Amino acid sequence: MQKQKWLVYILLSVLLALVACGGRSSSDNPTITLVQNPWPASELNIAVAKILLEQEMGYTVEVISLDEGIQWTTLASGDADASLEVWPSGHGDNIQQYIVSQKVVEDGGPLGPVGEIGWFIPTYLLTDHPELATWEGFRDSANAGLFATAETGGLGAFLAGSPGWTQYDDQIINNLGLPFQVITTGSEEALLAAVAAAYERREPVLFYFYSPHAVFSKFDLTQVQLPPYTDACYDKISSGGVDCAYPDDVLMKIFSSGLKDKAPDVYTFLKNFNYSNEAQIEMLGMVEDGKTINEAAQAWVEANKAVWEPWLP
């Protein structure tokens, strides 16, 4: 009889523990699949979310690496649950198709940081060529020759990064009549290596990049002034008519439409997931100083409980 009482006591204790944890053990939780894109800020966002989902909410998280264009069909099919850093200016068609029309992907709300894509040069170039502060200075074939390589011949080289990034530089260059050729370096790492090599030798380099990013704390860079962004300009994307600057981007999150039913508490957490440009820059700086992505994310989580605790359901 005493043995039966102890058994009842143990069962009640287990049930009370489950109720205290929301009535659900971690083994009951579905695996959550998050998409990371090929740039450090995206990797950091995913690392922070993974740490909190696993350490605070008891979920197992799988991370898959996808280009930003491919992720839409993966989320639409339910093979992934969320992506946390979408630059909407490059995804107007995807937003219309998957979120507005088909409703198979959900707008997860703003991530917080505001991103900006642009053309950049080392500031030291402006000492002898102040005209390079604006796009008009690049129309001069003599100035273009400063950026020429064996690969581009008489044209200047414009360096781009990963082929999976949203880029309209071919259109901008052609439509503004600039004697430049886009050279795709293949990845962010390769692009930054080329920039670093030119910077060390104080040579000319013109390249596509984005902020927030730790590179701006490492190099003194100037953003080239392009014709101002307009909605009408970007309405010409499909016809190849873009001839203006990239817009500022309020970075957004996107979810599979099934996430809300699959894991309502994860859905709530990711909807609440929101921090500042400064938070991203802080973590990016840690990576620049030698921490891994996961180490930087863990350090930020440990130091910023007041920021992330309100995200938890």
Order of alpha helices (4+ residues) and beta strands (2+ residues): alpha-beta-alpha-beta-alpha-beta-beta-alpha-beta-alpha-beta-alpha-beta-alpha-beta-alpha-beta-alpha-alpha-alpha-alpha-alpha
